[in-house]
Amino acid sequence: MTVSLFESEQSEFLALRNVAGQYSLWPSWLEVPAGWSAEFGPSSRGDVLSYIENSWVERQF
């Protein structure tokens, strides 16, 4: 079975954030896409997901 780049427990990840305040899990070895900035990491997948869960505030418009 093939593991996705975003599911590997052995890789390091970043927490990215865009101008709209949305977060994304991102492999640390990939270039950060335009419009996004690294907010946390590199760290384990679990640590980055915890950071995102604790940081992301849903905005009600």
C-alpha positions in Angstrom: 0.0 0.0 0.0 1.3 3.5 -0.9 1.3 6.2 1.7 0.4 9.7 0.7 2.9 12.5 1.2 0.5 13.9 3.8 0.1 10.7 5.7 3.7 9.7 6.3 4.6 9.4 10.0 8.3 9.4 9.2 8.3 12.8 7.4 8.6 16.2 8.9 5.8 18.8 8.2 5.0 22.5 8.3 1.8 24.2 9.3 1.1 26.8 6.6 -1.3 29.7 6.9 -2.7 31.8 4.1 -4.1 35.4 4.2 -7.6 34.1 4.8 -6.4 32.5 8.0 -6.7 28.9 6.7 -4.2 26.3 7.7 -2.6 23.4 5.8 -0.4 20.5 6.6 2.6 20.6 4.2 5.7 18.4 3.8 8.7 20.3 5.0 10.8 19.4 1.9 8.4 20.9 -0.6 8.5 24.6 -1.5 5.9 26.7 0.3 3.3 27.7 -2.3 2.7 31.4 -3.2 0.1 33.0 -0.8 1.1 30.7 2.1 3.6 31.2 4.9 5.1 28.7 7.3 3.7 29.2 10.8 5.1 26.1 12.6 7.6 23.4 12.1 9.3 21.5 10.8 8.0 18.9 13.2 6.2 15.5 13.2 2.9 15.1 11.5 1.1 14.7 14.9 2.7 17.9 16.3 1.8 19.9 13.3 -1.8 18.7 13.2 -2.1 19.5 16.9 -0.7 23.0 16.3 -3.3 23.5 13.5 -6.1 22.2 15.6 -5.2 24.6 18.5 -4.6 27.6 16.2 -7.3 27.5 13.7 -10.3 29.6 14.7 -13.4 29.3 12.5 -14.7 32.7 11.6 -18.4 33.3 11.4 -19.3 35.9 8.8 
